[in-house]
Amino acid sequence: MRTTPQPRRRRDRGSGSLLRLVLVRVGLPALAIAIVASVAFATIPRPAAGTSAGADGGPPIAAERQSSLVPFADARDRLADENRPFVVTVIGDSTGDAPGEWVDLAFRQLAEETDRPLVQHSWDLVNSSYLPAVESNADAASAPLIVWNGSASGKTGEYSLAHFDTLVPAQPDLVIFNHGLNNVPKPAAVGPQLTALVAEVERYWPATAGFAAILENPRFDAWADAHRDVIDNVTSWLGEHSSVRSIDVHSAYLAVEPEALLLPDLLHPNPAGSAVTAATVLEALRR
């Protein structure tokens, strides 16, 4: 009998100590830029908003609101302005919640490519808040790349909605959704949850953020068939939201030997799998 659809990660996180370290030596000018930008974005007042969409999906976004979403490419192209910070919010699960996984890999690479200091904030599932920022590439000349990594192990979009005010503390340029692997008990719920998350961002910052949604890696455990239903539901949702960029990690895995990219649980990416996910995301982020 199936007991749990989302296996917990079998690893010692060391109470988050790795995430509390500054990993590189930093020059004073670049460090000052990164710290000032990080504080400014962390404390930006949340604008007034109306009634929140419900965690069960809430009311759908009206057709006119859907058409007003900023195209992903337009928001991404703000990266070309080296004088303004660029803010990314990731809303997802355990495939990107730790150092060395796709969020960390992709944005370290992007920071180097765009000559930006990187300021990463990682989500603390125990305290439902962000850990202290980790800074890297701090001697870069341009304004910082700031990442709010709201990846939460074992959670779905319902959790992200419940913690939205803390999970999304600053106005994002891009929002990347990475939910689905934990939606296998109710595959049809993933689309309404993504709709509600878009509505929440738009409620506070209308027509400012670009959106992308990842079609996650396949799983080969007892929930493999249900996960294929999830992928179908996310694909259908993307078809209804043309402004949201599809990032097809699922196909990238299937194009090689997918089981070789997963840990023994046949669910979580191993280091090689994380590299494939990061490369697929980076492809979408490059102009």
Beta strands, then each sheet from edge to edge (+ up, - down):
strand 1: 86-92
strand 2: 118-124
strand 3: 129-130
strand 4: 134-136
strand 5: 145-151
strand 6: 174-178
strand 7: 210-215
strand 8: 245-248
sheet 1: 3+ 2- 5- 1- 6- 7- 8-
sheet 2: 3+ 2- 4+
end
